[in-house]
Amino acid sequence: MSETFNSTAEARSSPAGGASLRQSLQIWREEAGAIMVPFALFATILVAVSGGVVDVAVAINERTRLQNALDAATLAVAVRARREEIDVDEYGNLMLSQAWSSRMGLTDAHTDFTKDEEGKILAEAHIEVPTTFLPLIGIDELPAYAESVAQRARSTAEIALVVDNTWSMSGTKIVALRDAASRLVEIVFEGSDGVSEDEKPKIAVVPFSQYVNVGLANRSASWLSVADDSSKVGDEVCNWHQPTRCVRTERRTTTTFIDGVPQTRTSDVCVETTPNGPKQWRCNRPTTNSRWSGCVGSRNNPFDTRSDIVPGRLIPGLMNVTSCPRAITPLTSDKDAVLREIGLLNVTIANSETYTQPGVLWGWYSLTKEAPLEEAVAKGTQGIRKVMVFMTDGTNTRSPNYPAHTRDARTSATNRRTANTLTVDTCSNAKADGIDIFSVAFEVSDVDTIDMIKNCASDPSKFLTADNSEDLLRAFEQIADQISQLHLSQ
């Protein structure tokens, strides 16, 4: 051990030992330098990778913001494209520019908006997000891509269009109603081509005036009580008749009311006559005709506000009623048939006065599986929504005297309150039976009438007002949107 220690000590103190130490240090420096090159490269990669996590997070965040903006833009395009012809790509880019706010300050996005044959709006967008750390390894940008598809949800709904067909709807009003109702039908039926009949929406058209017309084909229905048509010739009646001629007339102006609408007429009225020949003996046999035109009256209250038909409480058919509107069109999935019937809605003096309650009642009937109208599916059927759209333009001018509706509600506040109350009661019973009611007041100014229409709606958001034809079209479009909402399918 002593020898070894001495030898080592000698080596350290010798010149040869000093040279050996310098050589060792040089070797260490060379080896350390060789190690530092890959270490520096590794450190660069480590920084790039660590910072790259930040860059990727930023890109993901920008992609999320882009997706949200693209979804909003796609829905906006779909809404407008439903109402009018537009350049979907141009409008889509405009909507995206308004919706997209980049935290990176990016403004340029490569986008494409198209509309396919089914009416879907297809959109895609991508951007290049600049990086902060990844350029260390040659990656200056990260791509962010988004896509969106907007389409209308196919509506499996049963819808009753309960529409005012009275004299006050004359002129531009009935034209506006036909346009608005047709638009609703078009929207609701979007996307239903090629699907099964069970998946298609169904629509009933229920025009009402003073009465509702259930159609002559239902004459023998078990729920209806109506007499046979008849014609009776009475006994001969004879009397003397004095022919006369007018010798003096006066120009007079008279005003009458039809469905609350003033009708002013100016004409010459004979105010003085003179005999015009000898008296004549005349005989005739009066003939009394009794005809059913399809109109029905009301069962006694409270059965006039209920949907159930029970023995002894049949619906009364009314004879010799001239104020029948067009007959009801029961629920059907035939879109063309519904549009055709809407196009035939018309107004004449014959279907003149307003009594809203029967319209609501028969709209409810059309959405029930039980008699009198049985085209609907059973209440509670999964996936089927039952909707009534109730539209009227004015005050009730008639009230029931059971079974007819001939009481004057225009000049009698009591009769008007009765008509309004029965209408709201019927709406309440229908809502309790699962019917979702939208109500529309078209150019209505009477406060009590507005309250009646509003109280019929299922909730305040489903009560709409329209002050002109354009408003009515928008109201029906809004209802159609709620029945069949746009949604993002991806």
C-alpha positions as CSV (number, residue, x, y, z in Angstrom):
1,M,0.0,0.0,0.0
2,S,2.9,2.4,0.8
3,E,4.5,1.8,-2.5
4,T,1.4,2.5,-4.4
5,F,0.7,5.7,-2.5
6,N,4.3,6.9,-3.2
7,S,4.1,6.1,-6.8
8,T,0.9,8.1,-7.3
9,A,2.3,11.0,-5.4
10,E,5.4,11.0,-7.6
11,A,3.3,10.9,-10.7
12,R,1.2,13.9,-9.7
13,S,4.4,16.0,-9.0
14,S,6.2,15.0,-12.1
15,P,6.1,16.9,-15.4
16,A,4.8,13.8,-17.1
17,G,1.9,13.8,-14.6
18,G,1.1,17.5,-15.5
19,A,0.9,16.7,-19.2
20,S,-1.5,13.8,-18.5
21,L,-3.9,16.1,-16.6
22,R,-4.0,18.6,-19.4
23,Q,-4.8,15.8,-21.8
24,S,-7.6,14.6,-19.6
25,L,-9.1,18.1,-19.4
26,Q,-9.0,18.5,-23.2
27,I,-10.6,15.2,-23.7
28,W,-13.4,16.2,-21.3
29,R,-13.9,19.5,-23.1
30,E,-14.2,17.7,-26.4
31,E,-16.6,15.1,-25.0
32,A,-18.7,17.8,-23.3
33,G,-19.0,19.8,-26.5
34,A,-20.1,16.7,-28.3
35,I,-22.8,16.2,-25.7
36,M,-24.0,19.8,-25.7
37,V,-24.9,19.8,-29.4
38,P,-27.6,17.1,-29.1
39,F,-28.6,18.5,-25.7
40,A,-29.2,22.0,-27.2
41,L,-31.2,20.3,-30.0
42,F,-33.2,18.3,-27.4
43,A,-33.8,21.5,-25.4
44,T,-35.1,23.3,-28.6
45,I,-37.4,20.4,-29.3
46,L,-38.6,20.3,-25.7
47,V,-39.4,24.1,-25.8
48,A,-41.2,23.7,-29.1
49,V,-43.2,20.7,-27.9
50,S,-44.0,22.4,-24.6
51,G,-44.9,25.6,-26.3
52,G,-46.6,23.7,-29.0
53,V,-49.2,22.6,-26.5
54,V,-50.1,26.3,-26.1
55,D,-50.2,26.8,-29.8
56,V,-52.5,23.8,-30.3
57,A,-54.8,25.1,-27.5
58,V,-55.0,28.4,-29.2
59,A,-55.8,26.8,-32.5
60,I,-58.5,24.6,-30.8
61,N,-60.0,27.7,-29.2
62,E,-60.1,29.5,-32.6
63,R,-61.6,26.5,-34.2
64,T,-64.4,26.5,-31.5
65,R,-65.1,30.2,-32.1
66,L,-65.2,29.6,-35.8
67,Q,-67.6,26.7,-35.4
68,N,-69.9,28.7,-33.3
69,A,-69.9,31.5,-35.8
70,L,-70.4,29.2,-38.7
71,D,-73.4,27.5,-37.0
72,A,-75.0,30.9,-36.4
73,A,-74.3,32.0,-40.0
74,T,-75.7,28.7,-41.4
75,L,-78.9,29.1,-39.4
76,A,-79.3,32.7,-40.6
77,V,-78.8,31.6,-44.2
78,A,-81.4,28.8,-43.8
79,V,-84.0,31.2,-42.3
80,R,-83.6,33.8,-45.0
81,A,-83.3,31.2,-47.8
82,R,-86.7,29.8,-46.7
83,R,-88.4,33.1,-47.3
84,E,-86.7,34.4,-50.5
85,E,-84.2,33.5,-53.2
86,I,-80.7,34.6,-52.2
87,D,-77.1,33.9,-53.0
88,V,-76.5,31.6,-50.1
89,D,-72.7,31.8,-50.4
90,E,-72.6,35.6,-50.4
91,Y,-75.1,35.9,-47.6
92,G,-73.4,33.2,-45.6
93,N,-70.0,35.0,-45.8
94,L,-71.7,38.2,-44.7
95,M,-73.3,36.5,-41.7
96,L,-70.1,34.8,-40.8
97,S,-68.2,38.0,-40.8
98,Q,-70.7,39.5,-38.4
99,A,-70.7,36.5,-36.1
100,W,-67.0,35.6,-36.0
101,S,-64.8,37.5,-33.6
102,S,-61.3,36.0,-33.5
103,R,-59.1,36.5,-30.4
104,M,-56.1,36.3,-32.8
105,G,-57.4,39.2,-34.8
106,L,-57.9,36.9,-37.8
107,T,-60.3,38.1,-40.4
108,D,-59.8,35.9,-43.4
109,A,-61.6,32.6,-43.5
110,H,-62.0,30.3,-46.5
111,T,-65.7,29.5,-46.6
112,D,-68.3,27.8,-48.8
113,F,-72.1,27.9,-48.4
114,T,-74.4,25.8,-50.6
115,K,-78.0,24.7,-50.7
116,D,-78.8,21.1,-51.7
117,E,-81.9,19.7,-53.4
118,E,-83.6,19.0,-50.1
119,G,-83.2,22.6,-48.9
120,K,-80.3,21.9,-46.5
121,I,-77.8,24.6,-46.1
122,L,-74.2,23.1,-46.2
123,A,-71.4,25.2,-44.9
124,E,-67.7,24.8,-44.3
125,A,-64.9,27.1,-43.3
126,H,-61.2,26.9,-42.5
127,I,-58.5,29.2,-41.2
128,E,-54.7,29.1,-40.6
129,V,-53.8,30.0,-37.0
130,P,-50.3,31.4,-36.6
131,T,-48.1,29.7,-34.0
132,T,-45.7,31.1,-31.5
133,F,-43.5,28.2,-30.4
134,L,-43.9,25.7,-33.2
135,P,-41.9,27.7,-35.7
136,L,-38.9,26.4,-33.8
137,I,-39.5,23.2,-35.5
138,G,-40.7,24.7,-38.8
139,I,-44.5,24.8,-38.1
140,D,-45.7,28.4,-38.7
141,E,-49.4,27.7,-38.8
142,L,-52.0,25.2,-37.6
143,P,-55.2,24.6,-39.7
144,A,-58.6,25.0,-38.0
145,Y,-61.7,23.5,-39.9
146,A,-65.4,23.7,-39.2
147,E,-68.5,22.5,-41.0
148,S,-72.2,22.9,-40.4
149,V,-75.5,21.7,-41.9
150,A,-78.8,23.4,-41.2
151,Q,-82.1,21.8,-42.1
152,R,-85.7,22.0,-41.0
153,A,-86.9,19.3,-38.6
154,R,-89.4,17.1,-40.3
155,S,-92.6,17.8,-38.5
156,T,-94.8,14.9,-37.5
157,A,-97.7,17.0,-36.5
158,E,-101.4,17.2,-36.9
159,I,-102.5,20.8,-37.5
160,A,-106.0,22.3,-37.7
161,L,-106.1,25.7,-39.6
162,V,-109.2,27.4,-38.1
163,V,-109.6,30.4,-40.3
164,D,-112.2,33.3,-40.4
165,N,-114.3,33.1,-43.6
166,T,-116.7,35.9,-42.8
167,W,-117.8,39.0,-44.8
168,S,-115.3,41.2,-42.9
169,M,-112.5,39.1,-44.5
170,S,-113.5,40.4,-48.0
171,G,-111.1,41.9,-50.5
172,T,-107.4,41.9,-49.7
173,K,-107.9,40.2,-46.4
174,I,-109.0,36.9,-47.8
175,V,-106.1,37.0,-50.3
176,A,-103.7,37.6,-47.5
177,L,-105.1,34.7,-45.6
178,R,-104.7,32.4,-48.6
179,D,-101.1,33.5,-49.0
180,A,-100.2,33.2,-45.3
181,A,-101.9,29.8,-44.9
182,S,-100.3,28.4,-48.0
183,R,-96.9,29.6,-46.8
184,L,-97.4,27.8,-43.5
185,V,-98.2,24.6,-45.4
186,E,-95.1,24.9,-47.6
187,I,-92.9,25.3,-44.5
188,V,-94.4,22.5,-42.5
189,F,-94.1,20.1,-45.4
190,E,-90.5,20.8,-46.1
191,G,-88.3,17.7,-46.0
192,S,-91.3,15.4,-46.0
193,D,-91.0,14.1,-49.6
194,G,-90.1,10.5,-49.8
195,V,-91.0,9.7,-46.2
196,S,-93.8,7.3,-45.1
197,E,-97.3,8.6,-44.7
198,D,-97.1,8.1,-40.9
199,E,-94.1,10.5,-40.8
200,K,-95.7,13.2,-42.8
201,P,-97.5,16.1,-41.2
202,K,-101.3,16.3,-41.6
203,I,-103.4,19.4,-41.9
204,A,-107.1,20.1,-41.6
205,V,-108.7,23.3,-43.0
206,V,-111.7,24.6,-40.9
207,P,-113.3,27.7,-42.3
208,F,-115.9,29.3,-40.1
209,S,-118.4,32.1,-40.2
210,Q,-121.7,32.1,-38.4
211,Y,-121.6,28.3,-38.8
212,V,-119.3,25.5,-39.8
213,N,-120.0,23.3,-42.8
214,V,-119.3,19.6,-42.2
215,G,-120.1,18.6,-45.8
216,L,-123.1,16.9,-47.3
217,A,-121.3,13.6,-47.4
218,N,-121.8,13.4,-43.6
219,R,-125.6,13.5,-43.8
220,S,-126.0,9.9,-42.5
221,A,-123.2,10.1,-39.9
222,S,-124.1,8.6,-36.6
223,W,-123.1,11.7,-34.7
224,L,-125.4,14.0,-36.7
225,S,-129.1,14.7,-36.4
226,V,-130.5,16.3,-39.5
227,A,-133.9,16.1,-41.2
228,D,-134.5,14.9,-44.8
229,D,-134.8,17.5,-47.5
230,S,-138.4,18.2,-48.3
231,S,-140.7,20.3,-50.3
232,K,-144.4,21.0,-49.3
233,V,-147.1,22.6,-51.3
234,G,-149.6,24.4,-49.2
235,D,-153.3,25.1,-49.7
236,E,-154.4,27.5,-52.4
237,V,-154.6,31.1,-51.3
238,C,-156.5,33.7,-53.3
239,N,-156.8,37.5,-52.9
240,W,-157.3,40.7,-54.8
241,H,-154.2,42.5,-56.2
242,Q,-154.1,46.2,-57.2
243,P,-151.5,47.0,-59.9
244,T,-149.7,50.3,-59.3
245,R,-147.1,52.5,-60.8
246,C,-144.7,54.9,-59.2
247,V,-145.3,58.6,-59.7
248,R,-142.6,60.1,-57.4
249,T,-139.2,59.0,-56.2
250,E,-136.6,60.3,-53.8
251,R,-132.9,59.8,-53.7
252,R,-132.0,58.1,-50.4
253,T,-128.8,56.8,-48.8
254,T,-129.1,53.9,-46.4
255,T,-126.5,52.1,-44.3
256,T,-126.7,48.5,-43.2
257,F,-124.1,46.3,-41.5
258,I,-122.9,42.9,-42.6
259,D,-120.5,41.2,-40.1
260,G,-120.0,44.6,-38.5
261,V,-118.9,46.2,-41.8
262,P,-121.0,49.2,-42.8
263,Q,-122.6,48.9,-46.3
264,T,-123.7,52.2,-47.6
265,R,-126.1,52.4,-50.6
266,T,-127.7,55.3,-52.5
267,S,-130.7,54.6,-54.6
268,D,-134.0,56.0,-55.9
269,V,-136.9,55.1,-53.6
270,C,-140.6,55.3,-54.7
271,V,-142.5,57.4,-52.3
272,E,-145.8,57.8,-54.2
273,T,-147.8,55.4,-56.4
274,T,-151.1,55.5,-58.3
275,P,-153.4,52.7,-59.5
276,N,-152.3,51.2,-62.8
277,G,-155.3,49.3,-64.0
278,P,-158.2,47.3,-62.5
279,K,-157.9,45.0,-59.5
280,Q,-157.0,41.4,-60.2
281,W,-158.1,38.2,-58.5
282,R,-155.0,36.1,-57.9
283,C,-154.6,32.6,-56.5
284,N,-151.4,30.6,-55.7
285,R,-150.3,27.6,-53.7
286,P,-147.3,28.5,-51.5
287,T,-144.4,26.0,-51.5
288,T,-142.2,25.5,-48.5
289,N,-138.7,24.0,-49.2
290,S,-136.5,22.5,-46.5
291,R,-132.8,21.9,-47.5
292,W,-129.7,21.0,-45.7
293,S,-126.5,22.7,-47.0
294,G,-124.0,21.1,-44.6
295,C,-124.2,23.6,-41.8
296,V,-124.5,22.5,-38.2
297,G,-125.6,24.3,-35.1
298,S,-124.6,23.9,-31.4
299,R,-125.6,21.4,-28.8
300,N,-126.9,23.0,-25.6
301,N,-124.3,24.3,-23.2
302,P,-122.0,22.9,-21.8
303,F,-122.0,20.3,-24.6
304,D,-121.2,23.0,-27.2
305,T,-117.8,23.4,-25.6
306,R,-117.0,19.7,-25.4
307,S,-115.6,17.2,-27.9
308,D,-117.4,14.0,-26.8
309,I,-120.4,12.8,-28.7
310,V,-122.9,10.8,-26.5
311,P,-126.3,9.3,-27.3
312,G,-129.0,11.9,-27.1
313,R,-126.5,14.7,-27.6
314,L,-126.0,14.5,-31.3
315,I,-124.8,17.5,-33.3
316,P,-127.8,19.3,-34.9
317,G,-127.9,19.9,-38.6
318,L,-129.6,23.2,-39.5
319,M,-132.0,23.5,-42.4
320,N,-132.2,26.4,-44.9
321,V,-129.0,28.1,-43.7
322,T,-127.6,30.3,-46.3
323,S,-124.5,31.4,-44.4
324,C,-122.5,28.3,-44.9
325,P,-118.8,28.7,-45.6
326,R,-116.8,26.1,-47.5
327,A,-116.9,22.6,-46.0
328,I,-114.2,21.4,-43.6
329,T,-111.3,19.5,-45.1
330,P,-110.4,16.8,-42.5
331,L,-106.8,15.9,-41.7
332,T,-104.8,14.9,-44.7
333,S,-101.1,14.4,-45.6
334,D,-101.9,15.4,-49.2
335,K,-100.1,18.7,-49.4
336,D,-101.5,19.6,-52.8
337,A,-105.0,18.9,-51.6
338,V,-104.6,21.2,-48.7
339,L,-103.1,24.0,-50.8
340,R,-105.9,23.6,-53.3
341,E,-108.5,24.0,-50.6
342,I,-106.8,27.0,-49.1
343,G,-106.8,28.6,-52.6
344,L,-110.6,28.1,-52.8
345,L,-111.3,30.0,-49.6
346,N,-113.6,32.8,-50.5
347,V,-116.0,35.3,-49.0
348,T,-119.6,36.1,-50.0
349,I,-122.5,37.8,-48.4
350,A,-123.9,34.4,-47.8
351,N,-121.2,33.4,-45.3
352,S,-121.4,36.7,-43.6
353,E,-121.5,37.0,-39.8
354,T,-118.9,35.9,-37.2
355,Y,-119.3,33.4,-34.4
356,T,-115.9,32.0,-33.5
357,Q,-116.7,29.3,-31.0
358,P,-117.9,26.6,-33.6
359,G,-114.6,27.1,-35.5
360,V,-112.5,26.4,-32.5
361,L,-114.7,23.4,-31.6
362,W,-114.5,21.8,-35.0
363,G,-110.7,22.5,-35.1
364,W,-110.6,20.5,-31.9
365,Y,-112.8,17.8,-33.4
366,S,-110.5,17.5,-36.4
367,L,-107.6,16.6,-34.0
368,T,-109.3,13.9,-32.1
369,K,-109.5,10.2,-33.0
370,E,-113.2,9.9,-31.9
371,A,-116.3,11.0,-33.9
372,P,-117.2,13.2,-35.5
373,L,-113.9,13.4,-37.3
374,E,-111.7,10.4,-37.0
375,E,-108.7,11.0,-39.2
376,A,-106.3,11.9,-36.3
377,V,-104.2,9.5,-34.3
378,A,-105.1,8.7,-30.7
379,K,-104.3,11.3,-28.1
380,G,-100.9,10.7,-26.5
381,T,-99.4,8.9,-29.5
382,Q,-95.6,9.3,-29.1
383,G,-94.0,11.7,-31.5
384,I,-97.2,13.3,-32.7
385,R,-97.9,17.0,-31.9
386,K,-101.4,18.3,-32.1
387,V,-101.6,22.0,-33.1
388,M,-104.5,24.4,-33.8
389,V,-104.0,27.7,-35.5
390,F,-106.9,30.0,-34.8
391,M,-107.2,33.2,-36.8
392,T,-110.0,35.8,-36.8
393,D,-110.2,39.4,-37.9
394,G,-113.0,40.8,-35.7
395,T,-115.7,40.9,-33.1
396,N,-118.3,38.2,-32.7
397,T,-121.5,39.5,-34.3
398,R,-123.6,36.5,-33.5
399,S,-124.3,34.4,-30.4
400,P,-126.0,31.1,-29.9
401,N,-129.7,30.6,-29.2
402,Y,-129.4,26.8,-29.5
403,P,-129.2,25.1,-31.9
404,A,-129.0,28.2,-34.2
405,H,-126.6,31.2,-33.9
406,T,-128.9,34.1,-34.7
407,R,-128.7,36.3,-31.6
408,D,-127.3,39.7,-32.4
409,A,-124.0,40.2,-30.7
410,R,-123.1,43.4,-32.6
411,T,-125.6,45.5,-30.7
412,S,-125.9,43.4,-27.6
413,A,-123.0,43.5,-25.1
414,T,-124.5,40.5,-23.3
415,N,-124.6,38.4,-26.4
416,R,-121.1,39.4,-27.3
417,R,-119.8,38.4,-23.9
418,T,-121.5,35.1,-24.2
419,A,-119.9,34.4,-27.6
420,N,-116.5,35.4,-26.3
421,T,-116.8,33.3,-23.1
422,L,-117.9,30.2,-25.0
423,T,-115.0,30.6,-27.4
424,V,-112.5,30.8,-24.5
425,D,-114.1,27.9,-22.7
426,T,-113.8,25.8,-25.8
427,C,-110.1,26.8,-26.2
428,S,-109.5,25.9,-22.6
429,N,-111.0,22.5,-22.9
430,A,-109.1,21.8,-26.1
431,K,-105.8,22.9,-24.4
432,A,-106.6,20.6,-21.5
433,D,-107.0,17.8,-24.0
434,G,-103.4,18.3,-25.3
435,I,-104.0,20.7,-28.2
436,D,-101.4,23.3,-28.6
437,I,-103.1,26.5,-29.8
438,F,-101.6,29.4,-31.7
439,S,-104.0,32.4,-32.1
440,V,-103.8,35.3,-34.5
441,A,-105.7,38.6,-34.3
442,F,-105.8,40.1,-37.8
443,E,-106.5,43.8,-37.9
444,V,-108.4,43.6,-34.6
445,S,-108.9,46.8,-32.6
446,D,-111.6,45.8,-30.1
447,V,-110.0,45.2,-26.7
448,D,-112.5,42.5,-25.6
449,T,-111.9,40.6,-28.8
450,I,-108.2,40.8,-28.5
451,D,-108.4,39.4,-25.0
452,M,-110.6,36.6,-26.2
453,I,-108.1,35.6,-29.0
454,K,-105.1,36.0,-26.6
455,N,-106.8,33.8,-23.9
456,C,-107.2,31.1,-26.5
457,A,-103.5,30.7,-27.0
458,S,-101.6,28.1,-25.1
459,D,-99.2,30.7,-23.8
460,P,-98.6,34.4,-24.4
461,S,-95.8,33.7,-26.9
462,K,-98.3,31.8,-29.1
463,F,-100.6,34.9,-29.4
464,L,-99.7,37.0,-32.5
465,T,-101.2,40.2,-33.9
466,A,-101.1,41.3,-37.6
467,D,-102.0,44.8,-38.6
468,N,-101.7,44.1,-42.4
469,S,-101.1,41.5,-45.0
470,E,-97.4,41.4,-44.5
471,D,-97.8,41.0,-40.8
472,L,-100.2,38.1,-41.3
473,L,-97.7,36.3,-43.6
474,R,-94.9,36.8,-41.0
475,A,-97.2,35.5,-38.2
476,F,-98.0,32.3,-40.1
477,E,-94.3,31.9,-40.9
478,Q,-93.4,32.3,-37.3
479,I,-96.0,29.7,-36.3
480,A,-94.7,27.3,-38.9
481,D,-91.2,27.9,-37.6
482,Q,-92.3,26.9,-34.1
483,I,-94.1,23.8,-35.4
484,S,-91.1,22.8,-37.6
485,Q,-88.0,24.4,-36.3
486,L,-84.7,24.7,-38.0
487,H,-81.9,22.7,-36.4
488,L,-78.2,22.0,-37.0
489,S,-77.8,18.4,-38.0
490,Q,-74.0,18.5,-37.6
